[in-house]
Amino acid sequence: MPNISSVSEFLLLALADTRELQLLHFALLLGIYLAALLGNGLILSAVACHHRLHTPMYFFLLNLALLDLGCISTTLPKAMANALWDTRAISYQGCAAQVFFFVLLFGAEYYLLTVMAYDRYVAICKPLHYGSLLGSRACAQMAAAAWGSGFVYSVLHTANTFSLPLCQGNAVDQFFCEIPQILKLSCSNAYLREVRALVFSVFLAFGCFVFIVLSYVQVFRAVLRMPSEQGRHKAFSTCLPHLAVVSLMVSTAMFAYLKPPSFSSPSLDLVVTLLYSVLPLALNPIIYSMRNQELKNAVRKLFPYILLKHP
């Protein structure tokens, strides 16, 4: 019979063994975090302040920036604080809150990316119906559905995970509280209910991925039939950033969770987790603004406004 213990706190994975490396990791994470705050903050401000960007595509991009900010703020500040103060502890309640918000925001982001694929499909394949299919009410409902789906998904998984008895200690082999790592601490058969929920979630996520792929097959077929080179360039400039974001998010998450056990080690797991949980959130603003002239112009117009407001 395993020894079931009451856990009041968890010990997160240390980013480094020496104090110098811990401070170096703190500085690197701080740089990534500030870059994510700046990039997503500029997108939020540009979309909110410029009337020309009040369209469905930019409305969804605004929601994506909000989700990116929330998601990266769930994990990095605690990791930075632990590296700075040379500690590994996180309270039981703090760990549960971290799991809840990370799953909510990450799940909602994936569903929102699915909605954004539908937006690009309608805009390019059914342009005459764009106004009726993606009016302001429909956009608000789809965004609310993405956030709501993430919330329901998070409540289900957080409640399942933290109702499990723990008998394998309290050391989490990750720099933030992650469901698979918490399940490793649970008793032998108690985690099967959550595993079943995770399998269902994987099938749901796969369904969304298939929808995104099929949408872009139709989009690229329509774009390649366009007679105007300028029209093709404009269509690609709005589609390729979204496709790059989806590819980055899905590929890094798949590698993190589907890599063979022989590839597993604490240092490699740490790098892979940073790749899927931090890198896409920091790079999304760069990816979306790289080929989008409208967004770049709107961001440039923000700077004179900020300078005038704060002399």
N, C-alpha and C positions, 0 to 999 in steps of 0.2 A: 504494500500500500504506500503510494508516494506521500511525502510529507507536505501537506497543503499549508502554506504560510500566508499570513496577512501582510500585504505589501503596502507600505506607506509612501515609498518613493522608488524611482528607478534610477539606475546608473547608465548614462548614455556612453557611447563609444568615444574615447578620447581622440581628438584629431591628430595628436602627436605625443611622443614620449618625453621629449625634452621641452624645457620652458621656452627656449629660443624658437623652436619650430611651432609651438603653440601660438606665440605672438605673431609669427609669420603667417600662420593660417588665419589668425584673427584679422590681420591687415588685408589679406586676400579676400576673405569673406566680406569684410567691410567695403572694399572697393566694388565687389560684385553687387552688394546690396544697394549701395549708393547709386551705382549705374542703373540698376533696375528701377529704383525710386525716381530717378531723374527721367529716364526714358519713358516709363509708363505715365509719370506725372505730366510730361510734355504732351503726350497723346491725349490724355484726359482734358487738359487745358485747351489744346488746339481744337478738339472736337466740340467742346462745350462753348467756346468763345466765337467760333466762326460759323456763320449761318450757312455757308456753302457746304459745310460738312455735316449738316443735319439731314443725312440720308440713311436708309437702312444699313448699308454697309458700314458706315462710320458709327452708327448707333451700336452695332454688334461689336465693333472694334473698341469702343468705349467700355463696354461690358467686359471684354477680354482684358483690357488694361486694368480694370478694377480687380478682376479675378487674379491676375498675375501679381498685383501688389499685395493682395490679401494672402495668397499662397506662399510667396517668398517671405512675407512678414511672419508667417506661422512657424517657420523652421529656422531661418538664419539668425534672428536676434538671440535666441536661446543658445544656439551653437557658438555664436560670437562671445556671449557672456561667459559661457563655460570655459572657452579658450582663454579669455582675458583673465578670469579669476581663478584659473587652474582648478576647476571642479568638474564633476560629471553628473551631479545629482539633478533630478527633476521630480517634483512631487507627483503623487498618483493622480491628483486632480489636474495638474498641469499637463501630464502625459495624455490623459483622456481628452483634454481640451485641444491639445495639439493634433491628436488623431482625428477628432471630430472636424476641426476647421480645415485640416489638410485634405481629408477625403471629400468634404463638402465642396471646397473650392477647386480641387483638381478634377473631381467628377463633373462639376458644373462647367468647367472650362472645356472638357472633352465634348460634352453635349452641345455647348455653344459653338464649338468648331464644326460640329455636324450641321447645326442651323446655318452657319456661315457658308458651308458648302451648298446648301439649298438656295441661299441668297444669290450666290454666283451662278448657279444653274438657271434660276429664273431670270436673272438679269441678262444672261447671254443667250439662252435657248428660248426663252419666252418673254422677250422685251416688251411686247405689247400688253402683256398681262402683269407686268411688274408692279405697277401702281395698285392694282386690285388685290394681288396675292400678298404683297408686302407693304400694306398700308401701316400707318403708325400704330393702330390697335393690334394688328397681326404681329408686328415686330415686338411690341411690348409683351404680348402673350407668349411668343416663342422664347424671348429672353427670360421671362418669369418661369416658363416651363423648365428651362435649363437650370436656373438657380434652384427651383423647387425640387427637381429630380436629384440634384446634388445633395440637397438637404435631407430628403427621404433616404437616399442611398447612405449618407453619412450616419444618420440616426440608427439605421438598421445595423451597420457594421460596427459602430462604436458600442452600441448596447450589447451586441453579441460578443464582441471581443472582451469588454471589461466586466462581463458577467461570468467569465471563465475563472475557475480556481487555478491559482498559480503554485507550482511546486518545483520549479526549476531555477529558483533564485530571482534576482531582480536586475541582472545585467543585460541591457539591450545592445545588441551588436550593430548599432547604427547611431548616427549623430543626432537623430530626432526619433520620436516615437512613431514606429511604423507597424502596421497590423501584422505582417508576417513575422516580425521579430518578437512581438508580444505573444503570438501563438506558440513560438518556440519555448516560452516559459510556462505554458499551460500544461495541465496533466494529460496523460496519454490519449484518452479518448474524448476528452471534454471539448476539444477544439473542432471536432468534425462538423458541428452545426455551422460554424463560421466558415469552414472550408467549403461547404456546400453553397453558402451565400456568395463566397468569392468566385466559385465556378460559374454560378448564374450571372454574376457581374461581368465575368470574362466573355460569356456568350453575348450579353447585351452590348458590351463594348465592341465586340467583333461585328455585330449587326450594324452599329454606327459606322464602323470602319468600311464595311461593304457599301453602305449608302454613300459615304464620301467618295469612294473609288468610282462607283457607278455614276455619280453626279459629274465627276471630272472627266470620265470617258465621254459623256454627252457634251460637256463644255468644250473639250479639245476638238471633238468632231465638228462642232459648230464654229469654233474659232478658225480652224483650218479651211473651212468653206467660205470664210469672209473674203470678198474681192479686194478690199482695201488693206494695204500693209499697215497704215496708221491705225485702222480699226483693230487689226490683229495685235498690234503692239499695245494698244490701250487695254484690250481684254486680258492679254497676258500679264500686264503690269498690275492688274487687280487680282488675278487668280494665283500667280506663282508665289507671292508672299504667303498666302493662306496655305497653299499646298506645302511650302517649305516648313511652316510652323507645325502642321499636322505630321509631316514626315519626321521632323526632329523629335516631337513629343512621343509618337508611337514607337519609333525605332529605339530610342533610349530606354523607354519603359519596357519594351519587349526584351531587350538585351538584359536589363536589370533582373527581370523575373523569370526569364526562360533560359538563361545561360546554364550550361551543365555544371553540376556540383564540383567537377574537377577544376573549373575555372575560379572557384570561390576561395577568397581569402579576405581577411578584414580590410586590408588596404585597397584591394581591387573593388570590394563591395562598396567602400566609401566613395571611391572615384566614380563608380557607375551610378550610385545614388545621387551624387552631385550632378551628374550628367542629365538625369531625367527630372530631378526635383528642383534644380536651381538654374541650370544653363538655359533651357527653353524660355523660362520666365524672364531672364535677363536679356536674351537675344530677340525676343518677339518685337520690341519697339524698333530695333535696328532693321530686322527683316521687313517689317511692314512699311518703314519709311524709305527704304533703299530705292525702290522702283516707283514710289508713289509721289509724283510731283505735287499734287494737290496738298497732301499732308505735309510735305517738306516746306511748301510755301506758307502754310498755316502756322507751322512751328516757327519759321523765321519771323513772321509778323508778331509773334508773342514777345520777342525780346525787346523791341522798342517800347511796347506797352508796359513791360515789367520795369524797364529803366525809367520811364516817365513817372510811373507810380511810386518808385522808390529812388528819389534823387539822392 
